[in-house]
């Protein structure tokens, strides 16, 4: 699949089929993950791939409880969440209610022992997460990057035996989508791109 087609049509898909994902495709997706850049090329990531139904069910329950806490926080009514018609909220609720049914969950982890700047630490794991999503899209599989599980992060780590030196950065459910791929709504470049200095438009025509 053309790279730019994958980029432009990869979107958060939270309604997933229960059909299993073949091992060879999972292998391709994970190979793409470890091709991502990381700080100093230290590659201090780890990925827990969960396919056992009992463990997925337990993760699903922790995720459902985490989603309830997110709703209670007022997240979906905040002014910076562009969800006027409630579409994102309904989609997120569907995932929370059906997480226990997805065929695969990948937990992306990062070695955090001794780190002081956790903001910059994300630069060493989230490119790998995006590679997972793009590789999945190229194979007709999709999912979403979510961090809601962190409301119950310690319980997730205990369930999966993740050592103290590592922390979870993302929970990625993967499956064949029930909906269709397609470009999601995005703000136009004119609103988010600045040239040379903040709020300065381009000095020449470009497209």
JOJORA-V410878 format. One record per residue. N is the residue number from 1. SS is DSSP state (A for helix, B for strand, O for the rest). OMEGA is omega in radians with two decimals (NA if undefined). Layout:
n->(N,N)
ss->(SS,SS)
omega->(OMEGA,OMEGA)
//
This chain:
n->(1,2,3,4,5,6,7,8,9,10,11,12,13,14,15,16,17,18,19,20,21,22,23,24,25,26,27,28,29,30,31,32,33,34,35,36,37,38,39,40,41,42,43,44,45,46,47,48,49,50,51,52,53,54,55,56,57,58,59,60,61,62,63,64,65,66,67,68,69,70,71,72,73,74,75,76,77,78,79,80,81,82,83,84,85,86,87,88,89,90,91,92,93,94,95,96,97,98,99,100,101,102,103,104,105,106,107,108,109,110,111,112,113,114,115,116,117,118,119,120,121,122,123,124,125,126,127,128,129,130,131,132,133,134,135,136,137,138,139,140,141,142,143,144,145,146,147,148,149,150,151,152,153,154,155,156,157,158,159,160,161,162,163,164,165,166,167,168,169,170,171,172,173,174,175,176,177,178,179,180,181,182,183,184,185,186,187,188,189,190,191,192,193,194,195,196,197,198,199,200,201,202,203,204,205,206,207)
ss->(O,O,A,A,A,A,A,A,A,O,O,O,O,O,O,B,O,O,O,O,O,O,A,A,A,A,A,A,A,A,A,A,A,O,O,O,O,O,A,A,A,O,O,O,B,B,B,B,B,B,O,O,A,A,A,A,A,A,A,A,A,A,A,A,A,A,A,A,A,A,A,A,O,O,A,A,A,O,O,O,O,O,O,O,O,O,A,A,A,A,A,A,A,A,A,A,A,A,A,A,A,O,O,B,B,B,B,B,B,B,B,O,O,O,O,O,O,A,A,A,A,A,A,A,O,A,A,A,A,A,A,A,A,A,A,A,A,A,O,O,O,B,B,B,B,B,O,A,A,A,A,A,A,A,A,A,A,A,A,A,O,O,O,O,O,B,B,B,B,B,B,B,B,B,B,O,B,O,O,O,O,O,O,O,O,O,O,O,A,A,A,A,O,O,O,O,O,O,O,O,O,O,O,O,O,O,O)
omega->(3.11,-3.08,-3.08,3.03,3.12,-3.13,-3.03,-3.10,3.07,-3.13,3.13,3.12,-3.05,3.07,-2.98,3.06,3.13,-3.11,3.14,3.06,-3.12,-3.10,-3.09,3.11,3.06,3.12,3.12,-3.12,-3.13,3.04,3.09,-3.12,-3.04,3.00,-3.11,3.05,3.04,-3.10,-3.14,-3.06,-3.10,3.04,-3.08,3.12,3.01,-3.08,3.08,-3.13,-3.06,3.09,3.14,-3.02,-3.11,-3.14,3.11,3.11,3.13,3.06,3.13,3.13,3.08,3.13,3.13,3.11,3.10,3.13,3.10,3.11,3.09,3.13,3.13,-3.14,-3.10,-3.06,-3.03,3.09,3.13,-3.10,-3.10,3.08,-3.05,-3.06,-3.02,-3.10,3.09,-3.07,-3.12,-3.13,-3.14,3.12,3.13,3.11,3.10,3.13,-3.14,-3.11,-3.04,3.13,-3.10,-3.09,-3.07,-3.08,-3.07,2.96,3.05,3.04,3.11,-3.08,3.12,3.07,-3.04,-3.12,3.13,3.12,3.10,-3.10,-3.09,3.10,-3.12,3.12,3.14,3.13,-3.11,3.12,-3.04,2.97,3.09,3.11,3.11,3.07,3.09,-3.09,3.13,3.10,3.10,3.13,-3.13,-3.12,3.13,3.14,3.10,-3.12,3.13,3.02,3.09,3.11,-3.08,-3.12,-3.05,2.96,3.12,-3.01,-3.10,3.11,3.07,-3.14,3.14,-3.14,-3.05,3.13,-3.13,-3.07,-3.09,-3.10,-3.14,3.03,3.14,-3.14,-3.12,2.96,-3.03,3.01,3.13,3.08,3.04,-3.01,3.00,3.11,-3.10,3.03,3.09,-3.10,3.06,3.13,3.13,3.06,-3.14,-3.12,-3.10,-3.13,-2.99,-3.11,3.11,-3.11,3.11,3.12,3.14,3.12,3.11,-3.12,3.12,-3.14,3.07,-3.12,3.07,-3.14,NA)
//
